[in-house]
Amino acid sequence: MIRKILLPVIFIILAYGFWLSPDFKEISAGVAIFLFGMIALEQGFRTFSGGLLENLLRRTTDNLWKSLSFGTITTTIMQSSSLVSVLTISFLSAGLIDLAAGIGIIFGANIGTTTGAWLVAGLGLKIKIASYAMPMLVFGVILIFQKAQILKGIGYVLTGLGFLFLGIHHMKEGFDAFKATIDLQAYAMPGFTGLLVFSLIGVTATVIMQSSHATLVLIITALAAQQVTYENALALAIGANIGTTITAIIGSMSANVEGKRLAAAHLVFNAVTGLVAMIFIQQLIGVVDYLSLTGGIAADNYTLKLAVFHTVFNLLGVILMIPFINHLVTFLNKSIKAPRIDLVQPRYLNDAVMEFPEAVLEAVRKEIFHLYDNAFEVMAHGLNLPPNVIISDRDLDVLSHQPGRIVHYDIDTQYGHKVKVLHSAIVEFVSRANEAMPSVFVEQLFALREASQNIVEAVKETKHLQKNLIEYSISENLVIRREYNNIRAHLGGILRKLDNLRHAEDDSNIALSFDVIKVDLVKRHSHLNSMMDSMIRENRITAEMATSLMNDNSYAYKVAGNLVDIGTVLFSQHNPGMNIAERKLALDKDDIDELIKSKTA
């Protein structure tokens, strides 16, 4: 509702300003061009996010100082704390980083964003940057039309920088001309009232433009043209810092609870930093004057002193908040509670991860593990083997053949509630994600979707087994009871092996381990079928029992085969690319048949 009202109001204000002053048009056009440059610059860096940025994020956020450094450096390079915030929320939602690391990145991004003020105040107002903008735009647009993704990305970056420079030029020219017609200094407000009012103006401007960089450039150019006082410019900078949290808040709307907690942390940090700066504004001005004098900045060079102030109060905020990061994490976990998660609801699939390929892959992989855990529980109960027994070191052969209580488990209902709904969500998510995925990631994404399908098939085949397993595992016929209990023990053993491989520290021999299981499966399947005739001839089982056993042996073979395929895709965790290569080298059915024949010849 607010957005519907806000847009027409902004249009009316702008139209009135255009009618009132042609100089206002140039300032507004400068802001628009600058913002368009930000969009182009972000698009350029997104082009390079097909692995490089994501891998860097994962490797450089395992402690607080690395997280701070990552946030600072990436924001300095990309000149977009918004992109870094959205990327961080995306990876946090996918489970690639924890909340403390995410908060560290956000803190670092606030330090990194101060470099924009230095660039504009130090260079943008002293050289004719429009002359640099034109070649950048020309070369950038040419590169955008190239087919190669790297060239296209470079083109977007150059075009973005060109528009940024051009926007700064027009804002500067507009304010220089504006002071001849309207003197905004007449509206200057001294004291705490001015500090509060202009801080609110800074918040509002940043919320509207969705960029604290754009607001800071506007403040610096207005200050250079003497359209605002130094004190009011400081207040505007404080407001811009608080207003920039709106990007993280908007980005968290489609994220999971961790993304929402990070957005709240961003708001808390910037609000606390802004409040401290407002309370100690006179002391901070004194610190800025001292640092400026020490650094050789002239007393009346207010644009550079604004850059110093922006850096000082952001650094102060980080220094004040670092000791309380763990307390902040605890507070956010308690105050923003995760919704009661029903097992049938996806935990990791959300639109916040969609823009970054590795985040998509990690979210899908974790969701399939969630699906597998549910399927593991359903299959274990379907085999009348408690899950905690399967993952223990107790002898499954002995346990399966011991007389015990049969638990009638409604596999149909549990399949619908715990497996089918999750699988459907994964398929739908993968279909949407695939449209924007770089080709290098598509094969991995489809392999994960196939693993999800294999999980569903394994549960379905277990469901077909369940009726006869219950009936014959307590049969008075000891032979048929033994064979069905052997099936239970065998499938329980494979589930145990998968659990062990899943948690193995060294996954270098994963493919070989599964090849061994495959060979054992084929040998076992063939052996039982060959024994069937002798069982019938010797009247140890009836023909009806033999038919059931033959069918159920096939079901068990399919369950085991699907479990092996699932494990081959999911459990080689550290190197997905190597996992693809291993799957291509893994033994197929013909290879296994040939191997068994050669050993029995």
ZITALIN-V761065 format. One line per field, one symbol per residue. burial: # if it has 16 or more other ideal C-beta (glycine too) atoms within 10 Angstrom, else .. A space follows every 50 residues. Layout:
burial = ???
This chain:
burial = ....................#.############################ ..##..#..##..#.###########.####################.## ######################.##...##.##..##..#..##...... .###########################.....#.........##..##. ###.#####################.######################## ##..################.###.###..#..##..#...#....#... ##############.###..#...#..##..#..........#..##### .#####################.############.#..#.....#..## #.......#.#..##.#######.##..##..#...#...#..##.###. ##.#############.###.##.#....##.#################. #.....#..##.###.###.##.##..#...#..#....##...##.##. .##.##################...#..#..##..##....#..#..... .
